[in-house]
Each structure stands twice: as C-alpha cells, then as structure tokens.
Amino acid sequence: MTEKRKEFDVVADILRVAALGSKESEIMVGCDLNREVLEKYMPAMVVLKLVSVEKESENFYRTTNRGLEFLRFYHGLRWLLWGKDFDFLLINILTRLKKNSNPYYVR
C-alpha cells in the first residue's frame, strides 16, 4: 500500500473489486494490497457475509448483497459529507447491481 488508508476504505476497495467476482490475486492488484493485509481482512468480511468465497485453484470472491449495501452506504456517506470523487454516480451503478429488493436489515 502506497499510503495509509482507513479500514473502511480498504473494505470498500475490496468489495468494489469483488463486485463481479475476483480471484485473490486480482483483488490484491486492484486494491494495491499485499497478501498479509488481504489475509487480515478477508476472514472478517466472509464472517460478516460481505463477500462469498468459492474454493477453486485460487479462492474466488464475490461481493454479496450485504456487501453491495455496505458500498451504497459507504459511498452515500462520502458523497453527503464531501460531495466529491463521483461517489454519487457509483451509488447509482451499485443500485442497478442490487439483486434483492429489500436490504439485508429489512425482514
């Protein structure tokens, strides 16, 4: 990592890269992470059901609906507070990716 990033920023980057499904190596390159940092975050993200994992020759991760909901909240809050980085456009794109009509916290 070239600069110190906050934990939520790292989680959001991983979820963004894994939105359509990615191998571990693709996530490391896309997020500019080393294996040690990835191994720190991925178990927690799997337990929190932000990503799902498929075992193949290399682990394959895909952002879940809950992970997409996290990204919507994350980028919505960034846009609300700072109003930059085209986060509003990303929120619209994430809304189209949503697979469920209800978020995970609505039963």
C-alpha positions as CSV (number, residue, x, y, z in Angstrom):
1,M,0.0,0.0,0.0
2,T,1.5,3.3,-1.0
3,E,-0.4,5.4,1.5
4,K,-2.1,4.8,4.8
5,R,-5.8,4.1,4.2
6,K,-8.5,3.8,6.7
7,E,-10.0,0.3,7.4
8,F,-13.4,1.2,5.8
9,D,-11.6,2.4,2.7
10,V,-9.8,-0.9,2.4
11,V,-13.0,-2.9,2.9
12,A,-14.8,-0.7,0.3
13,D,-12.0,-1.2,-2.2
14,I,-12.1,-5.0,-1.8
15,L,-15.9,-5.0,-2.2
16,R,-15.7,-2.9,-5.3
17,V,-13.1,-5.1,-6.9
18,A,-15.0,-8.3,-6.0
19,A,-18.4,-6.9,-7.1
20,L,-18.5,-9.1,-10.2
21,G,-16.2,-11.8,-8.8
22,S,-12.5,-11.8,-8.5
23,K,-9.6,-14.1,-7.6
24,E,-7.3,-13.2,-4.6
25,S,-4.6,-12.1,-7.0
26,E,-7.0,-9.8,-8.8
27,I,-8.1,-8.2,-5.5
28,M,-4.5,-7.7,-4.4
29,V,-3.6,-5.9,-7.6
30,G,-6.9,-4.0,-7.9
31,C,-6.7,-2.7,-4.3
32,D,-2.9,-2.4,-4.1
33,L,-2.7,-4.8,-1.2
34,N,-0.2,-7.4,-0.2
35,R,-1.1,-10.9,0.9
36,E,-0.7,-10.2,4.6
37,V,-3.2,-7.3,4.5
38,L,-5.7,-9.3,2.4
39,E,-5.5,-12.2,4.8
40,K,-6.2,-9.8,7.7
41,Y,-9.5,-8.5,6.1
42,M,-11.0,-11.4,4.1
43,P,-11.8,-13.7,7.0
44,A,-13.7,-10.9,8.8
45,M,-15.5,-10.0,5.6
46,V,-16.6,-13.6,5.0
47,V,-17.9,-13.9,8.6
48,L,-19.8,-10.6,8.2
49,K,-21.2,-12.0,4.9
50,L,-19.9,-9.1,2.9
51,V,-18.3,-11.5,0.4
52,S,-18.8,-15.1,-0.5
53,V,-15.9,-17.4,-1.3
54,E,-15.7,-20.3,-3.8
55,K,-12.8,-22.7,-3.5
56,E,-11.1,-23.4,-6.8
57,S,-7.4,-23.5,-7.7
58,E,-7.3,-20.0,-6.1
59,N,-10.1,-18.6,-3.9
60,F,-12.7,-16.7,-5.9
61,Y,-14.5,-13.9,-4.0
62,R,-17.8,-12.3,-4.9
63,T,-19.5,-9.3,-3.1
64,T,-22.8,-10.3,-1.6
65,N,-26.0,-8.3,-1.5
66,R,-25.0,-7.3,2.0
67,G,-21.6,-6.1,0.7
68,L,-23.3,-4.1,-2.0
69,E,-25.5,-2.5,0.6
70,F,-22.3,-1.6,2.6
71,L,-20.9,0.0,-0.5
72,R,-24.0,2.1,-1.1
73,F,-23.9,3.4,2.5
74,Y,-20.2,4.0,2.4
75,H,-20.3,6.0,-0.9
76,G,-23.5,7.7,0.1
77,L,-21.9,8.9,3.3
78,R,-18.8,10.1,1.5
79,W,-20.9,12.0,-1.0
80,L,-23.0,13.5,1.7
81,L,-20.0,14.7,3.7
82,W,-17.6,15.6,1.0
83,G,-19.5,15.7,-2.3
84,K,-16.6,14.6,-4.5
85,D,-15.0,11.7,-6.2
86,F,-18.1,10.9,-8.3
87,D,-19.4,8.7,-5.5
88,F,-23.0,9.7,-6.4
89,L,-22.5,8.1,-9.8
90,L,-21.2,5.0,-8.2
91,I,-24.2,4.8,-5.9
92,N,-26.5,4.7,-9.0
93,I,-24.4,2.0,-10.5
94,L,-24.5,-0.1,-7.3
95,T,-28.2,0.3,-7.1
96,R,-28.5,-1.3,-10.5
97,L,-26.3,-4.2,-9.4
98,K,-28.6,-4.9,-6.4
99,K,-30.1,-8.4,-6.7
100,N,-32.7,-8.1,-3.9
101,S,-35.5,-5.6,-3.5
102,N,-35.0,-5.5,0.3
103,P,-31.7,-4.7,2.1
104,Y,-30.3,-7.3,4.5
105,Y,-31.6,-5.5,7.6
106,V,-35.3,-5.5,6.4
107,R,-37.1,-8.7,7.2
